[in-house]
Amino acid sequence: MTHPAFPIELSPELIHTYVQDGFVKTENVLSDAELRNYSDAVDREVAARTASDTRSVAEKTTYEQSFIQCMRLWETSPDVRPLSCHAGLAGIAAQLLGVDSVRLWQDQALYKEAGGRETTPHQDETFWPIGSAPLVSAWIPFDAVTVGNGAMAYVPGSHLAGALTPVDITHRSEPYDILRDPSLANRNPVWVELDPGAVVWHHGFTVHQAAANLSNSTRRVFTVVYIASDATRTKSWPCYPLDREGLAVGERLDGEGMPVLWPPPASLPDTPATIGEGTGPQMQ
Ligand SMILES: O=C(O)CCC(=O)C(=O)O
């Protein structure tokens, strides 16, 4: 089988860093023009979806104080779709996961408002009924991020521990203190500051958190989560993207809400016929 050339080819050293640490930074992935176009498009979509919410940060729930979360923007915004389906990003995801093909698991805006609280340390993949399928997140800031305005921190090698106790990042119940999990052997999270255009990638089981936003402006971040195309549903518990496609336990992830993004499709995927509940805040 022949594969298309990757638009952005990673060095073996970068891939090794990801395999070893469970996270890696890639510089200069998006040009200034792309950042401008995509951030304008995401800003517009977030503004449209949150127009009726006039609450201050202090009036929001603990979860909402971490970020404004809008999901599946590619489904409602043709202007965001080229970012969610970006061949360069999807090709990087395939290289990091070491697979021939990846599909979209989800995209979302995570806008941490000025004064927003930290994001509680957690693992992502324990939230979803997909077992330990190869899964990687691209965390794409539109502006420079520092520890002072909401940068992420990752526990190196924590992905190798596999699924730990899920953390209730909504704070509806007391969240598990995952940083104290014995399998992490008191390893400390490493903060990653980024220039615009850079992207940081993390494995589905990497323990990560984000700092509070102590600055005067919103930390604007977009994330795209990729999963190996042959992943299957492993549990029956409710999960919007899988339930929408009517997928039973054991079935392969497939359907118009989870398009294959690498190898790149001939044209951008169409808007799914069913855009329903899944666009607002959810555990991520
Ligand atoms: O941006 C944040 O505050 C948290 C992001 C996160 O947890 C993720 O992308 O998995």
The ligand as an SDF file (V2000), in Angstrom:
LIG
                    3D

 10  9  0  0  0  0  0  0  0  0999 V2000
   -6.9810   23.6820   27.8670 O   0  0  0  0  0  0  0  0  0  0  0  0
   -7.2520   23.2620   28.9850 C   0  0  0  0  0  0  0  0  0  0  0  0
   -7.4430   24.0100   29.9290 O   0  0  0  0  0  0  0  0  0  0  0  0
   -7.3890   21.7710   29.1970 C   0  0  0  0  0  0  0  0  0  0  0  0
   -7.1920   20.9940   27.9590 C   0  0  0  0  0  0  0  0  0  0  0  0
   -7.3110   19.5250   28.1110 C   0  0  0  0  0  0  0  0  0  0  0  0
   -7.5080   18.9910   29.1810 O   0  0  0  0  0  0  0  0  0  0  0  0
   -7.1770   18.7090   26.9120 C   0  0  0  0  0  0  0  0  0  0  0  0
   -6.9760   19.2530   25.8160 O   0  0  0  0  0  0  0  0  0  0  0  0
   -7.2730   17.4710   27.0310 O   0  0  0  0  0  0  0  0  0  0  0  0
  1  2  2  0
  2  3  1  0
  2  4  1  0
  4  5  1  0
  5  6  1  0
  6  7  2  0
  6  8  1  0
  8  9  2  0
  8 10  1  0
M  END
$$$$
